[in-house]
Amino acid sequence: MITKWVPVPYTLALVIVGLITSQLHFLPSVRISPDLILLIFLPALLFEASWNLDLRSLRRNLAPILWLSVIGVVLSLAIIATILHFAAGLTWSTSLLFGAIVSATDPVSVLALFRKLGAPKRLSVIIEGESLFNDGTAAVLFRILAGIVIGSTTASSTGSLAKSSLAQFLWACLGGVVVGVTVGFAASKITSFFDDHLLEITLTTISAYGSFMLADAIHVSPVIAVVMVGIVIGNYGRSRGLSEQTQIAVDSFWEYAAFVVNSLVFLLIGMEVPLAPLTPYASAIIWSILAMTVARAIVIYGLFPVLNQFSTPVSGKWQHVIFWGGLRGSLSIALVLSLPLTLVGRAELVAMTFGAVTFSLLVQGLTVSPLLRLLGIHRETVKH
């Protein structure tokens, strides 16, 4: 309620509150499990965002979204790993894993922030689309790299390892699309047989969480699966099987679900950040923030001049917002916490990730609003 009068997005205010309460030692400590974020929170956030994503706008901006969410993530990972290995002296395994952990912009952070600040429709679609799809790409790359580092991936040579990794990547991404589209169309067909808002809400909930668990069970991308389910039901099932009254009920349910989950996620992130244990890794954290920022700048300002040649150009002002608005959040924390406790260098990776996420949310997150006003990009001046 306070943020209604204070120019700070409520999600970032919750991070600050969480950081403050984490220093009150008479309160019980908070520990976030990766399953809480990945299995409980993430499907709801992904589905709500993709359910509201307009397919026509997505098609018109598919080129920049796919470039940023696939080529951009791979390029970012490579740049981060190179900087950390050669400049900071970290091992290749630590550098590559960290690159995968923070290369994706987190939809939990980005979507909440831009809904609060307001942005031109096309800019919002690009940011939303990138943050939704690059989560899947980064999660798949992380799983592959973690398998290699931990030793669960076997290959007789570098060439066979590269082929195996590429095959895993394609299987995970394309398999996630197939699972999501199949579940989405099946759910949309079922909705056409009845019109009951409680059943429709239940069916969309089952579709979101069921597709996530099904994709995870067959080792394809659960993130991409949920995103595709949301897009299909939100654009096809909504218009063909839901009455106007039912659409309002389903919209309200998912809007509130996302609000509650967003609030819990950001509050828990603030309460979870271990400020004291981060101190011994201060140098690595600084290098990780620098590498993350440099990589994001190279990706945005390097790819868009090429993209602008064969798609609707994205202005330099918008590029600044996309660069600085590339926040990291709960997904990065969930990925790093999912690493086995016995992994060499895990404590350093955890510290680097928490440090980078804290910087991203508090420094970048709190300065995006002034940046929008400085560039003249905000709700009052942009009408389309």
Secondary structure, DSSP 8 states (H G I E B T S, - for coil): -GGGTSSS-HHHHHHHHHHHHHT-TTS------HHIIIIIIHHHHHHHHHHT--HHHHHHTHHHHHIIIIIHHHHHHHHHHHHHHHTS---HHHHHHHHHHHSS--HHHHHHHHHHH---HHHHHHHHHHHHHHHHHHHHHHHHHHHHHHT-S--SSHHHHHHHHHHHHHHHHHHHHHHHHHHHHHHHHHHTT---HHHHHHHHHHHHHHHHHHHHHTTS-HHHHHHHHHHHIIIIIHHHH--HHHHHHHHHHHHHHHHHHHHHHHHHHHHH--HHHHGGGHHHHHHHHHHHHHHHHHHHHHHHHHHTTTSS---HHHHHHHHHT----HHHHHHHHTS-TTSTTHHHHHHHHHHHHHHIIIIIHHHHHHHHHHHT-STTT---
